[in-house]
Amino acid sequence: MVRLCNSMSLKCAIQLGIPDILHKHGHPMTLSQLLQSIPINKAKSRMSPRLMRVLVNSNFFIEEKNSSNQEVHYWLTPASRLLLKGAPLTVAPLVQVILDPTFTNPWHHMSEWFTHEHHATQFEAANGCMFWEKLANEPSMGRFFDEAMSCDARLVAHVLTKDYKHVIGGIRTLVDVGGGDGTMAKAILEAAAHHKMHSY
């Protein structure tokens, strides 16, 4: 239950734009300052301290006390900087896809999948079609998923080519099979220009 609360609070923070608001502000903000910038129903603002407490306890934000008035200020952590929507290595789209009902609902159909033979997967039991059919039939969902996969690949490629360059140093030919938009392959090629690449 705690993990679910943490995950959904993170999704909420991304959708409300809290990381981006803090980043744009440039320095720690008080809760009252945040509430003026967040598109939140004012009648529900009294619940916002609970949301921020969950996010602080999950290490997505930090609390800082102002020495003059003891009011709590909130600021970004390295983890929340990865949630900035315009950041080169953002994973905000990935988090939103992982926590989208299309992808979380199948877990509620596990027993149905086990006990009925007419569903090939839990995803089909929940959505009435197979995964790739869903993406093909709903272009907006397909774009949503592609963006999530691309941002995941960009982050992994960054780590691979920066911190593990020795791993790819001995490769002479790179075959990219089912590599989406080629983000990973392009990053490896840029890190080691002598490689040959074949895309399929």
Rosetta blueprint (number, residue, H / E / L):
1 M L
2 V H
3 R H
4 L H
5 C H
6 N H
7 S H
8 M H
9 S H
10 L H
11 K H
12 C H
13 A H
14 I H
15 Q H
16 L H
17 G L
18 I H
19 P H
20 D H
21 I H
22 L H
23 H H
24 K H
25 H H
26 G L
27 H L
28 P L
29 M E
30 T E
31 L H
32 S H
33 Q H
34 L H
35 L H
36 Q H
37 S H
38 I L
39 P L
40 I L
41 N L
42 K H
43 A H
44 K H
45 S H
46 R H
47 M H
48 S H
49 P H
50 R H
51 L H
52 M H
53 R H
54 V H
55 L H
56 V H
57 N H
58 S L
59 N L
60 F L
61 F E
62 I E
63 E E
64 E E
65 K E
66 N L
67 S L
68 S L
69 N L
70 Q L
71 E L
72 V E
73 H E
74 Y E
75 W E
76 L E
77 T L
78 P H
79 A H
80 S H
81 R H
82 L L
83 L L
84 L L
85 K L
86 G L
87 A L
88 P L
89 L L
90 T L
91 V L
92 A H
93 P H
94 L H
95 V H
96 Q H
97 V H
98 I H
99 L L
100 D L
101 P H
102 T H
103 F H
104 T H
105 N H
106 P H
107 W H
108 H H
109 H H
110 M H
111 S H
112 E H
113 W H
114 F H
115 T H
116 H L
117 E L
118 H L
119 H L
120 A L
121 T L
122 Q H
123 F H
124 E H
125 A H
126 A H
127 N H
128 G L
129 C L
130 M L
131 F H
132 W H
133 E H
134 K H
135 L H
136 A H
137 N H
138 E L
139 P H
140 S H
141 M H
142 G H
143 R H
144 F H
145 F H
146 D H
147 E H
148 A H
149 M H
150 S H
151 C H
152 D H
153 A H
154 R H
155 L H
156 V H
157 A H
158 H H
159 V H
160 L H
161 T H
162 K H
163 D H
164 Y L
165 K H
166 H H
167 V H
168 I H
169 G L
170 G L
171 I L
172 R L
173 T E
174 L E
175 V E
176 D E
177 V L
178 G L
179 G L
180 G L
181 D L
182 G L
183 T H
184 M H
185 A H
186 K H
187 A H
188 I H
189 L H
190 E H
191 A H
192 A L
193 A L
194 H L
195 H L
196 K E
197 M E
198 H E
199 S E
200 Y L
